[in-house]
């Protein structure tokens, strides 16, 4: 048994406590209304306020029209065009139409947006957002200085506490268990990081809201904890990932750190300059310049570096000339303080520079996974059998670990928070419908599969701790404790292996790629990194709060995701959005206007893109 407040079974279990997970919980409770409340558990490997949502800076996109005329149809078009037409247009239309109500709902939940003098929510420009179907830039991003993610996360968490949601903080989910046929959910197996105890949790419905996997790369804006856990759970359960090759790089990561400098900095007047001091973006994107879409700017920076016009990061003077300058000197101190306090603090603290006087080195940094667990617009996880999508009963996903097809090959800034909050609520609402149906099953109710998986995981934990070279006790919950000792291998450090993987992915899949590099990376996984993963172990034998034990599981997840991303990248023989193949430099709508599907065995399938209003290349609604 776990802690006293955690039961062995729930109506709905949500894995992840960022914007998507908390929105799922609130969507479920709102759907219940004044009726009987289903039992809900939110599991998070972090305390919820440490979730990565809190690092989102710039804004959440919605055609509120508070600053200038706007229309949801323009937002819809920008999302499709920005995603280079690989966007499921039914999902994008829903996103744009319901953006306004989503933002107003957040306001009512307590999110303290920045305000105009007339009291309405302030909005700013963001890259790729336009008026009149690709015309002039438009102010569409609702913001809270440059701390919108923190405001959203805090407000949603407080609402969940107010409404009695149960949390299991600092629990790491190791296994997603489906029925023997893979058509319904049974529950999950989780490691309580506080004690090292392995638990089983039965669930009638289960939602994966675990965030992205930026730590696939060494240079990333993502927090240390974004290791793709939910996506790896889906792969292990026999499901496929959709568009695993489509990974967005944010163009303005701070020098050698990769820490994000918000797009809002360019929205307020920041300019990108090369080593010659030239503002180069007007040559690559004459209409939108420094507020072009993120994929365009990232490739433009790479082109400047390739042509010898990059600069060296002052924090690494002997390093490569792989940066360009971000010039914020034209932004007044008053505006920096009021609208970009986080950007200002980050530059001063981590680069030792004064943005009012100094040029700031930036380079593309791994930022967002457009692909993930395939879902429909109600959050149902889809299993692909024989080329047909089938709903996995009781299994949902939302946020960055999922793929509803709304971002296509390149996500527009401000659409990620909107995606997480909107589709999280929709998943929660449908989960309530599912668990209150007379025939709601949530699996076979035969818990043998769960118990077997938990038994194997307890043995796995015991073996990992034993590799520390000391006697340890099996931290199982059934009272059957055993001592075991094995010699500790000379290597086995999960952090070192994760760093090696990140540097490999930086070299072979960051911003641009080609077949030779992808194949060499897969070969290195086969012959070096995967075998090294078999030798991973913590160096402290204690099961209590052993962070290195969790790191072993995280590194395993990253390796599985790296293979999936590389395999899918090898098969997409075109360039589209954020995905740039040097050996296939052009978009190929005839063969690749479709979503990739890759499973753990490396099998690649394809699914059609939902096109409703905008054929590829169209310029008007």
C-alpha positions in Angstrom: 0.0 0.0 0.0 1.1 3.6 -0.6 0.7 6.6 1.6 -2.6 6.8 3.5 -4.2 9.3 1.1 -3.4 7.2 -2.0 -5.8 4.4 -2.9 -5.1 1.4 -5.2 -7.8 2.4 -7.7 -9.5 5.5 -9.1 -12.1 6.4 -11.7 -9.6 8.6 -13.5 -5.8 8.8 -13.1 -3.9 11.7 -14.7 -0.2 11.5 -15.2 1.4 14.9 -15.3 0.6 18.1 -13.4 1.4 20.9 -15.9 -1.2 22.9 -17.8 -2.5 19.9 -19.7 -2.9 17.6 -16.6 -4.5 20.2 -14.4 -6.8 21.3 -17.2 -7.8 17.6 -17.7 -8.7 17.4 -14.0 -10.7 20.6 -14.0 -12.4 19.6 -17.3 -13.6 16.4 -15.7 -14.9 18.1 -12.5 -16.7 20.8 -14.6 -18.3 18.0 -16.6 -19.5 16.4 -13.4 -21.1 19.6 -12.3 -23.2 19.2 -9.2 -23.5 15.5 -9.7 -21.4 12.8 -8.0 -17.7 13.5 -8.4 -15.6 10.7 -9.8 -12.4 9.8 -7.9 -9.4 11.5 -9.5 -5.7 11.1 -8.9 -3.0 13.3 -10.4 0.4 11.7 -10.4 3.5 13.9 -11.0 7.2 13.2 -10.8 7.6 16.8 -9.6 5.7 19.0 -7.2 3.2 20.5 -9.6 4.4 24.1 -9.4 7.8 22.8 -10.8 6.1 21.6 -13.9 7.6 22.9 -17.1 4.5 25.0 -18.0 5.8 27.5 -15.5 8.7 28.4 -17.8 6.5 29.6 -20.7 7.1 33.2 -21.1 5.6 35.0 -24.1 1.9 34.5 -24.3 -1.2 32.4 -25.2 -2.7 32.9 -28.6 -6.3 34.0 -29.1 -8.1 36.3 -31.5 -9.5 38.6 -28.7 -9.2 41.7 -30.8 -8.3 43.8 -27.8 -5.5 45.7 -29.5 -6.5 45.7 -33.1 -9.0 43.9 -35.3 -8.6 40.1 -35.4 -10.6 37.1 -36.5 -10.4 33.4 -35.4 -10.3 32.5 -39.1 -7.1 34.4 -39.5 -5.7 32.5 -36.5 -6.9 29.2 -38.1 -5.1 30.0 -41.4 -1.9 31.1 -39.6 -1.8 27.8 -37.7 -2.2 25.7 -40.9 0.2 27.8 -42.9 2.7 28.0 -40.0 2.6 24.1 -39.8 3.5 23.9 -43.5 0.1 22.3 -44.3 0.8 19.2 -42.3 -1.9 20.4 -39.9 -5.2 18.5 -39.3 -7.5 21.3 -40.1 -10.5 20.1 -38.1 -8.3 20.3 -35.0 -6.8 23.7 -36.0 -10.3 25.1 -36.6 -11.4 24.0 -33.2 -8.2 25.5 -31.6 -8.8 28.9 -33.2 -12.5 29.0 -32.6 -12.3 28.1 -28.9 -9.2 30.1 -28.1 -11.2 33.1 -26.9 -13.3 31.1 -24.5 -10.2 29.2 -23.3 -8.4 32.5 -22.4 -11.5 34.0 -20.7 -11.9 30.7 -18.8 -8.3 31.1 -17.6 -9.0 34.7 -16.6 -11.9 33.5 -14.5 -9.7 30.8 -12.9 -7.5 33.6 -11.6 -4.8 34.1 -14.2 -3.5 37.6 -13.8 -3.0 38.8 -17.4 -1.3 42.1 -18.2 -4.0 44.7 -18.7 -4.7 47.6 -21.0 -5.6 51.0 -19.5 -9.3 50.1 -20.2 -9.0 46.9 -18.2 -9.0 44.5 -21.1 -6.3 41.8 -21.5 -3.2 43.2 -23.3 -1.9 41.4 -26.4 1.4 41.5 -28.3 2.8 40.3 -31.6 4.1 36.8 -32.0 5.9 35.2 -34.9 3.7 33.9 -37.6 0.4 35.5 -36.4 -1.1 37.7 -39.0 -4.2 39.6 -40.0 -6.1 39.1 -43.3 -4.8 35.6 -44.0 -1.1 36.2 -44.1 -1.1 40.0 -44.4 0.4 42.3 -41.7 1.4 41.0 -38.2 -1.3 41.2 -35.6 -1.2 41.4 -31.8 -2.8 38.1 -30.8 -0.8 36.8 -27.8 -2.4 37.5 -24.4 0.4 37.8 -21.9 1.4 38.3 -18.3 4.6 40.3 -18.6 6.9 37.4 -19.7 5.6 34.9 -17.0 2.4 33.7 -18.5 3.2 30.0 -17.9 3.8 30.6 -14.2 0.5 32.5 -13.8 -1.5 29.7 -15.6 0.2 26.9 -13.7 -0.3 28.5 -10.3 -4.0 29.4 -11.0 -4.9 25.9 -12.3 -3.1 24.2 -9.4 -5.0 26.4 -6.9 -8.3 25.6 -8.5 -7.5 21.8 -8.3 -6.6 22.1 -4.6 -9.8 24.1 -4.0 -11.9 21.4 -5.6 -10.3 18.5 -3.8 -8.2 16.8 -6.4 -5.8 14.2 -4.9 -2.1 14.5 -5.9 0.7 12.0 -5.7 3.7 14.2 -6.0 7.2 12.8 -6.8 5.9 9.6 -8.1 7.4 8.3 -11.4 5.2 6.2 -13.6 7.2 3.2 -15.0 4.6 1.2 -16.8 1.3 1.8 -18.7 -0.7 -1.4 -18.7 -3.3 -2.1 -21.3 -5.6 -5.1 -21.7 -4.2 -8.2 -23.4 -5.8 -7.1 -26.7 -4.4 -3.5 -26.3 -7.9 -2.1 -26.7 -8.5 -0.7 -23.2 -6.7 0.6 -20.2 -6.0 -1.4 -17.0 -3.9 1.0 -14.9 -0.3 1.8 -14.2 2.8 1.0 -12.2 4.6 3.8 -10.4 7.6 4.3 -8.3 7.2 6.5 -5.2 10.4 8.4 -5.3 10.2 9.3 -1.6 10.4 5.7 -0.5 11.5 3.6 -3.5 8.3 1.6 -3.3 6.6 0.3 -6.4 2.8 0.6 -6.5 0.0 -0.4 -8.8 -2.9 1.9 -9.5 -6.0 0.7 -11.2 -7.9 3.1 -13.4 -11.2 3.1 -15.3 -9.7 6.0 -17.4 -6.2 7.3 -17.6 -4.8 10.4 -19.1 -1.1 11.0 -20.1 -0.1 14.6 -19.8 3.6 14.3 -19.2 5.0 17.0 -21.5 7.8 17.0 -24.1 11.2 15.5 -24.5 13.6 18.4 -25.1 16.4 16.5 -23.2 16.8 14.4 -26.3 19.2 17.2 -27.2 22.1 18.7 -25.3 21.1 22.2 -26.2 17.5 22.7 -25.1 15.2 25.2 -23.5 13.4 22.5 -21.6 13.9 21.7 -18.0 16.0 18.8 -16.7 12.8 16.7 -16.2 11.4 16.7 -19.8 12.5 13.2 -20.8 9.5 12.1 -22.8 8.1 9.7 -20.2 4.6 9.6 -21.5 5.6 9.0 -25.1 8.0 6.2 -24.0 5.1 4.6 -21.9 3.0 4.6 -25.1 5.8 3.0 -27.1 6.3 0.3 -24.5 2.6 -0.4 -24.4 2.6 -1.2 -28.1 1.3 2.1 -29.4 2.8 4.2 -32.2 4.0 7.8 -32.0 2.8 10.3 -34.6 5.3 12.7 -36.3 8.1 11.8 -34.0 10.6 13.4 -36.4 9.0 16.9 -36.1 10.9 18.8 -33.4 10.9 22.5 -33.1 14.0 24.6 -32.3 13.3 28.0 -30.8 15.7 30.4 -32.6 16.7 32.4 -29.5 18.2 30.1 -26.9 20.8 32.0 -24.8 24.3 31.1 -26.0 25.8 27.9 -24.6 23.0 27.5 -22.1 20.0 27.0 -24.4 17.9 28.9 -21.9 14.9 30.4 -23.7 14.8 34.1 -24.4 11.1 34.6 -25.2 9.8 35.5 -28.7 8.2 38.4 -26.9 11.7 40.0 -26.9 11.4 40.3 -30.7 7.8 41.2 -30.4 8.8 44.3 -28.4 11.5 45.3 -30.9 14.5 43.0 -30.6 16.5 42.5 -33.7 18.7 39.6 -34.8 22.2 40.6 -36.2 25.0 38.6 -37.7 28.8 39.1 -37.0 28.8 42.0 -39.4 26.1 43.7 -37.4 23.6 43.3 -40.3 19.9 42.7 -39.4 19.7 39.6 -41.7 16.2 38.4 -41.3 14.8 40.8 -43.9 16.8 38.8 -46.5 15.1 35.5 -45.5 11.6 36.7 -44.6 11.0 40.2 -46.2 7.4 40.5 -45.1 7.8 39.4 -41.4 11.5 39.8 -40.7 12.4 39.0 -37.0 8.8 37.9 -36.4 8.7 35.2 -39.0 7.8 31.7 -37.9 10.3 29.9 -35.7 11.4 27.3 -38.3 12.2 30.1 -40.7 14.3 32.0 -38.2 16.1 28.9 -37.0 17.1 27.9 -40.5 18.1 31.5 -41.2 20.5 31.5 -38.2 21.9 28.2 -39.4 22.5 29.7 -42.8 24.3 32.7 -41.4 26.5 30.5 -39.3 27.2 28.2 -42.3 28.3 31.2 -44.4 30.8 32.3 -41.8 28.7 35.1 -40.3 28.2 33.5 -36.9 29.6 34.8 -33.6 31.3 33.2 -30.6 29.4 33.1 -27.3 31.4 35.4 -24.9 30.7 32.8 -22.2 32.6 30.2 -24.3 35.3 32.3 -26.1 37.1 29.3 -27.4 33.9 27.7 -28.7 32.5 27.6 -32.2 31.1 30.6 -34.0 27.6 29.1 -33.9 25.6 32.0 -32.5 24.2 35.3 -33.8 23.4 38.5 -31.8 20.1 39.4 -30.4 20.0 43.2 -30.2 17.7 44.5 -27.4 19.3 47.9 -27.1 16.5 49.7 -28.8 14.0 48.6 -26.1 13.7 51.1 -23.3 14.5 50.1 -19.7 10.9 50.9 -18.8 9.6 48.4 -21.4 12.1 45.8 -20.4 11.1 46.1 -16.7 7.4 46.1 -17.4 7.1 43.6 -20.2 10.3 41.5 -20.3 11.5 41.2 -16.7 12.3 37.5 -17.1 14.3 38.0 -20.3 16.2 40.8 -18.6 16.9 38.7 -15.5 18.0 35.7 -17.5 20.5 37.6 -19.6 22.0 39.3 -16.6 22.2 36.2 -14.5 23.3 33.6 -17.0 25.2 35.6 -19.5 26.5 38.4 -17.3 25.4 40.9 -19.9 23.3 44.1 -19.7 20.7 43.9 -22.5 20.4 47.7 -22.5 24.0 48.0 -23.6 25.3 44.6 -24.8 24.6 42.4 -27.8 23.3 39.0 -26.6 24.5 35.7 -28.2 21.7 33.3 -29.2 21.4 30.1 -31.1 18.5 27.6 -31.9 17.6 25.4 -28.9 15.4 22.3 -28.9 12.1 23.6 -27.7 8.9 21.6 -28.6 7.8 18.2 -29.9 5.1 18.7 -32.6 4.6 14.9 -32.6 3.6 12.5 -29.9 0.9 10.1 -28.8 -1.9 10.1 -31.5 -5.2 11.5 -30.2 -8.4 12.8 -31.7 -10.0 16.2 -30.7 -11.6 14.7 -27.6 -8.3 13.4 -26.3 -8.8 9.7 -27.1 -5.6 7.9 -27.7 -5.6 6.1 -31.1 -4.1 2.8 -31.9 -3.4 2.1 -35.6 -4.2 -1.4 -36.7 -4.1 -2.3 -40.4 -3.9 1.3 -41.4 -7.1 2.2 -39.4 -7.3 4.3 -36.3 -9.0 2.7 -33.3 -9.8 4.3 -29.9 -8.1 2.7 -26.9 -11.0 2.7 -24.4 -10.4 4.8 -21.4 -7.0 6.1 -22.5 -6.5 9.8 -23.1 -3.6 12.2 -23.7 -3.2 16.0 -23.8 -0.5 18.6 -24.1 3.0 18.2 -25.6 3.2 14.4 -25.1 0.2 14.1 -27.5 -0.3 14.8 -31.1 -3.8 16.0 -32.1 -2.3 17.3 -35.4 -2.8 21.0 -34.6 0.9 22.0 -34.9 1.8 20.2 -38.1 5.5 20.6 -39.0 6.0 23.8 -37.0 4.1 25.2 -34.0 3.3 28.9 -33.9 4.3 30.7 -30.7 1.4 31.0 -28.2 -0.4 27.9 -29.5 1.2 25.4 -27.0 -0.4 26.8 -23.9 -3.7 27.0 -25.8 -3.4 23.4 -27.0 -2.6 22.1 -23.5 -5.5 24.0 -21.8 -8.1 23.5 -24.5 -7.5 19.8 -25.3 -6.8 19.0 -21.7 -10.3 20.2 -20.7 -11.8 18.3 -23.6 -10.0 15.1 -22.6 -11.3 15.6 -19.0 -14.8 16.2 -20.1 -14.8 13.0 -22.3 -13.2 11.0 -19.5 -16.1 11.9 -17.2 -18.5 10.7 -19.9 -16.6 7.5 -20.3 -16.5 6.6 -16.6 -20.2 7.4 -16.0 -21.4 5.3 -18.9 -23.3 2.2 -17.8 -20.9 0.0 -19.6 -17.7 1.8 -18.7 -15.0 -0.8 -18.3 -11.6 0.8 -18.2 -10.1 -2.6 -18.8 -11.0 -6.2 -18.1 -11.1 -5.8 -14.3 -8.7 -8.8 -14.3 -5.7 -7.3 -12.5 -3.3 -10.1 -13.2 -1.6 -8.1 -15.9 -1.1 -5.2 -13.5 0.3 -7.4 -10.8 2.6 -9.2 -13.2 4.0 -5.9 -14.5 4.5 -4.6 -10.9 6.3 -7.8 -9.9 8.7 -7.4 -12.8 9.3 -3.7 -12.0 10.0 -4.4 -8.4 12.6 -7.0 -9.5 14.0 -4.4 -11.9 14.4 -1.8 -9.0 16.0 -4.5 -6.8 18.5 -5.4 -9.5 19.3 -1.8 -10.2 20.0 -1.0 -6.6 22.0 -4.2 -6.2 24.4 -3.0 -8.9 25.6 -0.4 -6.6 27.7 -3.2 -5.2 26.0 -3.4 -1.8 23.3 -5.5 -0.2 19.9 -3.9 -0.6 16.4 -4.8 0.3 13.6 -5.3 -2.3 11.4 -2.3 -1.8 8.3 -4.2 -2.8 5.0 -3.4 -1.1 4.0 -7.0 -0.5 6.4 -7.5 2.5 8.5 -10.1 0.6 12.0 -8.6 1.1 15.1 -10.1 -0.2 18.8 -9.3 -0.2 20.9 -9.5 -3.3 24.4 -8.4 -4.3 26.0 -8.1 -7.7 29.3 -6.4 -8.7 28.9 -2.8 -9.8 30.1 -2.2 -13.4 32.7 0.4 -14.0 30.4 2.6 -16.0 26.6 3.0 -15.6 26.1 6.7 -14.9 22.7 7.7 -16.4 23.5 11.4 -16.5 26.6 10.8 -18.5 24.8 8.5 -21.0 22.0 11.1 -21.4 24.6 13.8 -22.1 26.2 11.6 -24.7 22.8 11.0 -26.4 22.1 14.7 -26.3 25.3 15.6 -28.0 24.7 12.9 -30.6 21.3 14.2 -31.4 22.6 17.8 -31.5 25.0 16.7 -34.3 22.6 14.6 -36.3 19.1 15.9 -35.9 19.2 19.6 -34.7 17.7 22.1 -37.2 18.8 20.1 -40.2 19.7 16.5 -41.0 20.6 14.1 -43.8 20.6 10.3 -44.3 24.2 9.7 -43.5 24.1 11.4 -40.2 20.8 9.8 -39.2 22.1 6.3 -40.1 25.3 6.9 -38.2 23.3 7.9 -35.1 21.2 4.8 -35.3 24.3 2.7 -35.7 25.8 4.3 -32.5 22.5 3.6 -30.7 22.8 -0.1 -31.7 26.4 -0.6 -30.8 27.2 1.8 -28.1 24.4 3.7 -26.3 21.7 1.0 -26.0 24.3 -1.6 -24.7 25.4 1.1 -22.2 21.8 1.5 -21.1 21.8 -2.2 -20.0 24.6 -1.3 -17.6 23.0 1.7 -16.0 22.6 1.8 -12.2 22.4 4.2 -9.3 25.6 4.5 -7.2 23.7 4.7 -3.9 22.0 1.5 -2.8 19.3 3.2 -0.8 15.8 3.1 -2.3 14.7 6.3 -0.5 14.7 9.4 -2.6 17.3 8.0 -5.0 17.2 10.5 -7.8 19.7 8.5 -9.8 17.3 5.6 -9.8 14.7 7.8 -11.5 17.4 9.0 -13.9 18.0 5.5 -15.1 14.3 5.2 -16.1 14.4 8.6 -17.7 17.5 7.8 -19.7 15.9 4.6 -20.9 12.9 6.6 -22.1 15.1 9.1 -24.0 16.9 6.3 -25.8 13.6 4.8 -27.0 12.4 8.2 -28.2 15.7 9.0 -29.9 15.4 5.8 -31.9 11.8 6.5 -32.9 12.7 10.1 -33.9 15.7 9.0 -36.0 13.8 6.2 -37.7 10.9 8.5 -38.6 13.4 11.2 -39.8 15.0 8.7 -42.1 11.7 7.8 -43.7 10.4 11.4 -44.3 12.3 12.2 -47.5 11.4 15.8 -47.8 11.9 19.2 -46.0 8.8 20.7 -44.3 8.4 23.3 -41.6 10.9 22.6 -38.8 12.1 19.4 -40.5 15.0 20.1 -42.9 16.6 17.3 -44.9 19.7 18.6 -46.6 19.5 15.6 -49.0 15.8 16.3 -49.7 15.6 20.1 -49.6 12.1 20.5 -51.0 8.6 19.9 -49.7 7.0 16.9 -51.3 3.2 17.0 -51.1 2.7 14.1 -53.5 4.4 11.6 -51.2 4.6 13.2 -47.7 1.5 15.2 -47.0 0.8 12.7 -44.3 1.6 11.9 -40.7 4.3 9.4 -39.9 3.6 6.6 -37.3 6.5 4.7 -35.7 6.3 2.0 -33.1 9.0 0.6 -30.8 10.1 -2.0 -33.4 10.8 0.7 -35.9 7.9 0.0 -38.2 6.8 3.1 -40.1 3.2 3.7 -41.1 1.4 6.7 -42.5 -1.9 8.4 -41.9 -3.7 11.1 -43.9 -3.8 14.8 -43.1 -7.3 16.2 -42.5 -7.7 19.0 -45.1 -10.9 21.0 -45.0 -10.5 24.6 -46.0 -6.9 25.3 -47.0 -5.2 23.2 -49.7 -1.4 23.3 -49.6 -0.1 26.7 -50.7 -3.5 28.5 -50.6 -3.5 32.1 -49.5 -7.1 32.8 -48.8 -9.9 31.3 -46.8 
